[in-house]
Amino acid sequence: MKCGDCGTTFRGKVCPCGWRATNAQPTAKRSPCNACGEIHNASYLKKYNGQEICSDCLLLAQMKPEDRAYFQTLSTEYKFPVVDMPLHLLVANKLNMQLPVYLQTLPRNKQQYDAYWENRKINIGGI
């Protein structure tokens, strides 16, 4: 078969440049994360300790075990994702608040969200 893009003659359905006779782009290979089991594009998985894991699992794997246990406890109690806890901790420190107290102040629905942002100034350069 002759490629419609680069003119190469090739065997099979897909040219080495990626062109197909149907003009459809080849689909990205998808693979599950070995830690959480969610399906991701294989190009987004990272190798860590002999496994291919997603970036969220990589962040958790790189935390100290005691920090990870603390964040998982707070995540379960306040129902926020564990991967967001380091950012919440950073914001709580900047606001000079304890992390559990800060998590209680975060909005949980549309009305609370509107009230939370109603009288706040947004500072792009910092928090």
DRENBADO-745265 format. One record per residue: residue number from 1; z, y, x of N, C-alpha, C, CB in turn. Coordinates in steps of 0.05 Angstrom, whole numbers. Glycine has a CB too. Layout:
DRENBADO-745265
{NUM; {Z; Y; X}; {Z; Y; X}; {Z; Y; X}; {Z; Y; X}}
...
***
This chain:
DRENBADO-745265
{1; {0; -23; 17}; {0; 0; 0}; {0; 25; 18}; {24; 0; -19}}
{2; {-12; 47; 8}; {-13; 71; 24}; {6; 92; 12}; {-42; 83; 24}}
{3; {22; 104; 29}; {42; 124; 20}; {29; 149; 10}; {62; 131; 43}}
{4; {39; 160; -12}; {28; 184; -24}; {38; 209; -9}; {35; 186; -52}}
{5; {59; 207; 6}; {70; 230; 20}; {60; 232; 49}; {100; 230; 20}}
{6; {64; 211; 65}; {58; 212; 93}; {33; 197; 101}; {81; 201; 109}}
{7; {21; 182; 82}; {-4; 168; 88}; {-1; 142; 103}; {-21; 186; 103}}
{8; {24; 133; 108}; {29; 108; 122}; {22; 84; 104}; {58; 107; 131}}
{9; {10; 64; 116}; {5; 39; 102}; {29; 21; 106}; {-22; 26; 112}}
{10; {40; 11; 84}; {64; -5; 87}; {64; -28; 67}; {89; 12; 82}}
{11; {81; -48; 71}; {84; -70; 53}; {109; -66; 37}; {86; -97; 69}}
{12; {109; -76; 12}; {132; -74; -5}; {129; -51; -24}; {157; -70; 12}}
{13; {152; -43; -36}; {152; -22; -57}; {159; 6; -47}; {170; -30; -78}}
{14; {173; 7; -24}; {183; 33; -15}; {174; 38; 14}; {214; 34; -16}}
{15; {162; 62; 18}; {153; 70; 45}; {178; 76; 62}; {134; 95; 43}}
{16; {176; 73; 89}; {198; 80; 106}; {207; 109; 103}; {191; 75; 135}}
{17; {190; 127; 93}; {197; 155; 89}; {212; 159; 63}; {173; 173; 90}}
{18; {214; 138; 46}; {229; 140; 21}; {211; 142; -4}; {247; 163; 22}}
{19; {185; 145; 0}; {168; 149; -24}; {163; 122; -37}; {140; 161; -15}}
{20; {162; 122; -64}; {156; 99; -80}; {131; 104; -96}; {179; 91; -99}}
{21; {117; 83; -103}; {93; 85; -118}; {98; 98; -146}; {80; 58; -122}}
{22; {122; 95; -156}; {128; 107; -182}; {137; 136; -180}; {150; 90; -196}}
{23; {138; 146; -155}; {148; 173; -148}; {177; 177; -154}; {131; 193; -164}}
{24; {191; 155; -159}; {220; 157; -164}; {234; 156; -137}; {230; 134; -183}}
{25; {254; 172; -134}; {270; 172; -109}; {287; 147; -107}; {287; 197; -106}}
{26; {290; 135; -84}; {308; 112; -82}; {336; 120; -89}; {307; 100; -53}}
{27; {350; 102; -103}; {377; 108; -111}; {396; 104; -87}; {386; 90; -135}}
{28; {418; 120; -88}; {437; 118; -66}; {453; 92; -70}; {456; 142; -66}}
{29; {460; 80; -48}; {476; 55; -48}; {504; 63; -56}; {475; 41; -21}}
{30; {515; 48; -75}; {542; 53; -85}; {560; 30; -77}; {542; 57; -116}}
{31; {584; 36; -71}; {603; 16; -61}; {631; 23; -70}; {601; 13; -30}}
{32; {648; 3; -74}; {676; 10; -82}; {693; 17; -57}; {688; -14; -96}}
{33; {712; 34; -62}; {732; 41; -42}; {750; 16; -39}; {749; 67; -50}}
{34; {756; 8; -14}; {773; -16; -10}; {802; -11; -17}; {771; -25; 19}}
{35; {811; 14; -19}; {839; 20; -25}; {844; 24; -55}; {848; 45; -10}}
{36; {827; 40; -68}; {832; 46; -97}; {813; 32; -115}; {831; 76; -102}}
{37; {791; 22; -105}; {772; 7; -122}; {752; 23; -137}; {787; -10; -141}}
{38; {753; 50; -135}; {734; 67; -149}; {707; 65; -135}; {744; 96; -150}}
{39; {686; 68; -151}; {658; 66; -141}; {649; 94; -131}; {639; 55; -162}}
{40; {639; 95; -106}; {630; 120; -94}; {603; 115; -81}; {650; 131; -74}}
{41; {588; 136; -75}; {564; 133; -59}; {574; 123; -31}; {548; 159; -56}}
{42; {560; 103; -21}; {569; 91; 5}; {569; 111; 27}; {551; 68; 12}}
{43; {553; 132; 26}; {552; 152; 47}; {577; 169; 48}; {528; 170; 44}}
{44; {593; 170; 26}; {617; 186; 24}; {642; 170; 33}; {621; 196; -3}}
{45; {640; 144; 37}; {663; 128; 45}; {667; 132; 75}; {659; 99; 38}}
{46; {692; 132; 84}; {699; 135; 112}; {712; 109; 122}; {718; 158; 116}}
{47; {707; 103; 147}; {719; 79; 159}; {747; 86; 169}; {701; 67; 182}}
{48; {767; 70; 161}; {794; 74; 169}; {808; 47; 171}; {809; 94; 149}}
{49; {818; 40; 194}; {832; 15; 198}; {815; -9; 189}; {859; 14; 184}}
{50; {790; -9; 195}; {772; -32; 188}; {764; -33; 159}; {786; -56; 195}}
{51; {770; -13; 143}; {762; -12; 115}; {746; 13; 110}; {787; -12; 97}}
{52; {730; 12; 89}; {715; 36; 81}; {730; 47; 56}; {685; 30; 74}}
{53; {741; 71; 59}; {757; 83; 38}; {747; 111; 31}; {786; 84; 46}}
{54; {753; 121; 8}; {745; 147; -1}; {763; 168; 12}; {746; 149; -32}}
{55; {755; 193; 9}; {770; 215; 22}; {798; 218; 11}; {754; 241; 19}}
{56; {802; 213; -15}; {829; 215; -27}; {847; 194; -14}; {828; 211; -57}}
{57; {838; 170; -12}; {854; 148; 0}; {858; 154; 30}; {840; 121; -4}}
{58; {839; 166; 43}; {842; 173; 71}; {864; 194; 75}; {815; 184; 83}}
{59; {865; 213; 57}; {886; 234; 57}; {913; 221; 54}; {882; 255; 36}}
{60; {916; 202; 35}; {941; 189; 31}; {949; 171; 54}; {940; 172; 5}}
{61; {929; 158; 66}; {934; 140; 89}; {944; 155; 113}; {910; 124; 95}}
{62; {936; 180; 116}; {944; 196; 139}; {970; 210; 136}; {922; 216; 145}}
{63; {982; 209; 112}; {1009; 221; 108}; {1030; 204; 121}; {1014; 225; 77}}
{64; {1052; 216; 128}; {1075; 201; 138}; {1086; 184; 114}; {1097; 220; 149}}
{65; {1095; 161; 120}; {1105; 143; 98}; {1126; 156; 80}; {1116; 118; 109}}
{66; {1145; 171; 92}; {1166; 184; 76}; {1154; 206; 59}; {1188; 195; 94}}
{67; {1135; 222; 69}; {1122; 242; 53}; {1106; 230; 30}; {1103; 259; 70}}
{68; {1092; 208; 36}; {1076; 194; 16}; {1094; 184; -7}; {1061; 170; 28}}
{69; {1117; 173; 0}; {1136; 163; -21}; {1146; 186; -38}; {1159; 147; -8}}
{70; {1153; 208; -25}; {1163; 232; -39}; {1142; 243; -58}; {1172; 254; -19}}
{71; {1117; 245; -48}; {1095; 256; -64}; {1089; 237; -88}; {1070; 261; -47}}
{72; {1090; 211; -83}; {1084; 192; -104}; {1105; 193; -126}; {1081; 163; -93}}
{73; {1130; 197; -118}; {1152; 199; -138}; {1148; 224; -155}; {1179; 200; -124}}
{74; {1142; 247; -142}; {1137; 271; -157}; {1112; 269; -174}; {1135; 295; -138}}
{75; {1092; 256; -164}; {1067; 253; -179}; {1072; 237; -204}; {1046; 239; -161}}
{76; {1087; 216; -202}; {1093; 199; -226}; {1110; 215; -246}; {1108; 173; -217}}
{77; {1130; 229; -236}; {1148; 244; -253}; {1134; 267; -268}; {1172; 254; -238}}
{78; {1118; 283; -254}; {1106; 307; -265}; {1077; 303; -273}; {1108; 330; -246}}
{79; {1066; 279; -268}; {1038; 272; -276}; {1017; 290; -264}; {1036; 273; -306}}
{80; {1019; 294; -238}; {998; 308; -222}; {987; 287; -202}; {1009; 333; -208}}
{81; {961; 289; -194}; {951; 271; -175}; {965; 273; -148}; {921; 276; -171}}
{82; {970; 250; -135}; {984; 249; -110}; {969; 265; -88}; {987; 220; -100}}
{83; {942; 265; -89}; {926; 278; -69}; {929; 309; -71}; {897; 271; -71}}
{84; {938; 319; -94}; {942; 348; -97}; {969; 357; -87}; {938; 356; -126}}
{85; {988; 339; -83}; {1015; 346; -76}; {1018; 363; -50}; {1032; 322; -74}}
{86; {1003; 356; -28}; {1006; 374; -5}; {998; 403; -10}; {988; 362; 18}}
{87; {978; 407; -27}; {970; 434; -34}; {992; 447; -51}; {943; 435; -49}}
{88; {1003; 433; -70}; {1024; 443; -87}; {1049; 450; -69}; {1033; 423; -108}}
{89; {1054; 434; -49}; {1076; 440; -31}; {1071; 465; -15}; {1081; 416; -12}}
{90; {1047; 469; -6}; {1040; 493; 9}; {1044; 518; -9}; {1011; 492; 18}}
{91; {1034; 517; -34}; {1037; 540; -52}; {1066; 545; -58}; {1021; 535; -78}}
{92; {1082; 523; -63}; {1110; 527; -69}; {1125; 540; -46}; {1123; 499; -76}}
{93; {1118; 532; -21}; {1130; 544; 2}; {1123; 574; 4}; {1121; 530; 28}}
{94; {1098; 581; -2}; {1090; 609; 0}; {1104; 626; -22}; {1059; 611; -4}}
{95; {1110; 613; -45}; {1124; 627; -66}; {1154; 625; -63}; {1115; 616; -93}}
{96; {1163; 611; -42}; {1192; 607; -36}; {1206; 593; -59}; {1205; 634; -30}}
{97; {1194; 571; -68}; {1205; 555; -90}; {1207; 526; -81}; {1187; 557; -116}}
{98; {1225; 511; -93}; {1226; 482; -89}; {1202; 470; -102}; {1253; 470; -99}}
{99; {1192; 448; -91}; {1168; 435; -103}; {1172; 426; -131}; {1160; 412; -85}}
{100; {1194; 412; -138}; {1198; 404; -166}; {1199; 428; -186}; {1223; 387; -169}}
{101; {1212; 449; -177}; {1214; 473; -194}; {1186; 485; -198}; {1233; 495; -182}}
{102; {1170; 486; -176}; {1143; 497; -178}; {1126; 480; -197}; {1130; 498; -150}}
{103; {1128; 453; -195}; {1112; 436; -212}; {1119; 439; -241}; {1116; 406; -204}}
{104; {1144; 446; -247}; {1151; 451; -275}; {1139; 476; -286}; {1181; 452; -278}}
{105; {1132; 496; -268}; {1121; 521; -278}; {1091; 519; -283}; {1126; 543; -258}}
{106; {1078; 498; -273}; {1049; 496; -276}; {1041; 491; -305}; {1037; 474; -258}}
{107; {1018; 503; -314}; {1010; 499; -342}; {1001; 470; -348}; {987; 518; -349}}
{108; {1005; 462; -373}; {998; 435; -381}; {977; 434; -403}; {1022; 420; -391}}
{109; {972; 457; -416}; {951; 458; -437}; {938; 485; -437}; {964; 452; -465}}
{110; {918; 489; -454}; {902; 514; -454}; {919; 539; -459}; {881; 512; -476}}
{111; {938; 537; -478}; {955; 561; -483}; {973; 567; -460}; {972; 556; -508}}
{112; {984; 547; -447}; {1001; 552; -424}; {984; 563; -401}; {1016; 527; -415}}
{113; {960; 553; -398}; {942; 562; -377}; {935; 592; -380}; {916; 545; -376}}
{114; {929; 600; -405}; {923; 628; -410}; {947; 646; -405}; {913; 632; -439}}
{115; {971; 637; -413}; {995; 652; -409}; {1002; 654; -379}; {1018; 640; -424}}
{116; {997; 632; -364}; {1002; 631; -336}; {986; 652; -320}; {997; 603; -324}}
{117; {961; 655; -327}; {943; 673; -313}; {941; 700; -325}; {916; 661; -310}}
{118; {954; 706; -347}; {951; 731; -361}; {957; 755; -345}; {967; 730; -386}}
{119; {981; 756; -332}; {989; 779; -318}; {990; 776; -287}; {1017; 788; -327}}
{120; {975; 756; -278}; {975; 751; -249}; {950; 764; -236}; {975; 721; -243}}
{121; {955; 774; -212}; {932; 785; -197}; {922; 763; -179}; {941; 809; -180}}
{122; {896; 761; -176}; {883; 741; -160}; {878; 753; -133}; {857; 730; -173}}
{123; {889; 741; -111}; {884; 750; -84}; {868; 728; -70}; {911; 755; -69}}
{124; {842; 734; -66}; {824; 714; -54}; {832; 707; -26}; {796; 725; -55}}
{125; {843; 726; -11}; {849; 721; 17}; {874; 704; 21}; {853; 746; 31}}
{126; {891; 702; 2}; {916; 686; 5}; {927; 680; -23}; {937; 701; 21}}
{127; {950; 669; -23}; {963; 661; -48}; {984; 680; -55}; {974; 632; -46}}
***
